[in-house]
Amino acid sequence: MKILIELKNINRMDDYLGVDELILNTQYSMSPNPIYSKKEELEYIYNWCHKNNKKIIYRIDSIVSETNLKDVLNFINEHLEFNFIYTDFAIFTYFKTLNRLNQLYYFAQTYLVNAADIEYYTSKQVKCLMSNELSLKEIQLIINGEKNNLIGVLAYGYFPIFYTKRKLLTLYKEYIEGKYEHHLQIDKNKVYDLKEELREEHYKIEELEDATLICSCHKMFIDKDFDLNQLHFIYLSNYYINDDENKIIIEFYENYKKNGIQSLKDFTEEPIQDLFKSFLYKVNEIL
Amino acid sequence: VKLMMNKIKQKRIELLSPAGNLEKLKTAIDFGADAVYIGGKEFSLRARANNFELSDIEEGVQYAHAHQAKVYVTCNVLPHQNELDDNKLINYLKELERIGVDAIIASSIHILDTCIQNCPKMEAHVSTQASVLNSLALKGYEEMGAKRVVLAREASLEEIAKIRKTTSCGIEVFIHGGMCSSFSGRCMLSNHMVNRDANRGGCAHSCRWNYDLIDNSNVTNEKINQDTFLNIGSKDLCAVDSITKLIEIGVDSLKIEGRMKSEYYIATIVRSYRKLIDEYYETHECDVEEAREEINRAENRLTSFGFLNGDVTISGQLYDRDDHPTKEFVGRVSKVNHEEGTITIIQRNYFTIDDTIEFFNKTDSYLWTVNAIYDKDNQPLDAARHPEQEIILKDIDLVSNVDVGYMMRLIKK
């Protein structure tokens, strides 16, 4: 089992020693984490990864518009020695042409919920992250039904549940300021809470450069109730967590990988807030 | 590219309508649709759209083909592991092919691939759920064997034109109806909030609910929206202004959304776009204002042009709501008796004596002022109050100007 996580603080690289593959955010991804694109930053990261035997994965998992297509392909060509996380079928098509599909991780978000869909990609050597809204029972069924063992799950963290090209916060600010003529303090690249009027849960909402993301209201986590070591990889989401928590969860899953099934609660001295088993034990109502 | 574009443009554009049941399928075709898309009982979203049994699909296909129209069946669910039985899927697809269904619409790569590999006489179309926004993704699906891709609703006219120039694969574009605020297929709000999975037909339209926006960067957790709730929902799409452009770009199919909508809605919207398209081919000019006026009479939600002109602006968001459905649709003619000088209608909304009603079909319309109303036992009524009630109207002129299938809408009270 490989551990994948996104780099969120270049000043704490040694926190990532327990990781197998380090994800770098890009302007073509749908992640709220920082983008490191300066030459000296990248050199530092590349050197650190080389020295510590870590692979680098570039994250280019936005849905690609025709307008952006050329730029995205140029970006790929400039970084072809690395692996990539994608979601758009164009990226799959491009790597197929290059005969380099084994460099891809398909983070489909909502699309991969059965073994047959997954196997379409894994049979071509594309590694696949299962959708997040699956129960442990469903995850096990998929593992049992998929032949190539190139699949992974989100094992920890907040995750996107809504992805739009609309600039929802900017538009709302413009609307309120136009209609009620008073200033509304809403900033880009800042996370807010979104709360439905009749419900208590707070969902994370953030407007990125070309999209708005809404994330889950709790951090999902898989620990002692499932054997993650049967998977090809796990992905840890470090969206909206601090550096200390980031460090702890890397250490926890590194320990899990080495020593088998562990309990997160037993591992940490300070309890981690806002954890929830989310969909792991849920059964969806089908209308 | 020029040759390909010329060939594409020689083909008349297709008007594709939704149909939630057999009656709506016939209405859509009668009012001018070149093709309809329907949901079967298996592998289809819009679980509440009275999806078709195989026997209904067969009848629908026969009706459509007899009227030179096509039928596409949506298989756009993303089946979970315990819901996906390959034998069942193959048998179902083969059965659709045998019946004569022209294409399936799917987003699951496995369902698409299974159709392509097993059903050579039936086309596979890639659903808008696959969020295709660029020519390379389209090329990938084309190489796989898909014959058409329904573009994501986030594509602008400029981008659609660029995509068109790169491929001969069929391109379908939404022109009217509900829009997801998120990329279609990428919204789990309903799933997280009320345990209803939109990708399995259970969308609870959580994007249309009211939200507070809270700044959690300080301990006070300050609510930012003081005057009104934050709405993240989208207005419906209405592309009357873009029809000429879409035809000239060389798009293959113009799609109307709404398998859950009423037959009146379908009749009115299909008729309006049919007229626009026909006008374009006859004169290269379209009476957009007339179409817009007509469409507004069927609307029950606010509309905008979505992403067709570029990024969505305030006018594309659902801030000032007006969700009250129109009550204009008052009935449909079910029988005409020339000997007795009567027509029978199925009532849908309230109307009364002295109201002015327009009867219309695909091309004609007739205005009539209600002189008297009778129930099916010939007893006089002061008003038609009960939906689905059989009502009899008597007038020689009316009988000679309308026919079975005509829609009725209230013009003046």
Interface residues (C-beta under 8 A of the other chain):
Chain A: I63 V64 S65 E66 T67 N68 L69 L73 D88 F89 A90 F92 T93 Y94 K96 Q109 T110 Y111 V113 N114 A115 A116 D117 E119 Y120 Y121 N132 E133 L134 E138 L141 I142 G145 I161 F162 Y163 T164 K165 R166 K167 L168 L169 L171 Y172 E174 Y175 I176 G178 K179 Y180 L184 Q185 I186 K190 V191 Y192 D193 L194 K195 E196 E197 R199 E201 H202 Y203 I205 I214 S216 C217 K282 N284 E285 I286 L287
Chain B: A47 R48 L78 P79 H80 Q81 N82 E83 L84 D86 S107 S108 I109 H110 D113 A130 S131 V132 L133 N134 S135 L136 A137 K139 G140 Y141 E143 A152 E154 A155 E158 E159 K162 I163 S181 S182 F183 G185 R186 C187 M188 L189 N191 H192 M193 N195 R196 D197 N199 R200 G201 G202 S206 C207 W209 N210 Y211 D212 L213 I214 D215 N216 S217 N221 I224 N225 D227 T228 F229 L230 N231 I232 S234 F307 D311 V312 T313 I314 G316 Q317 Y319
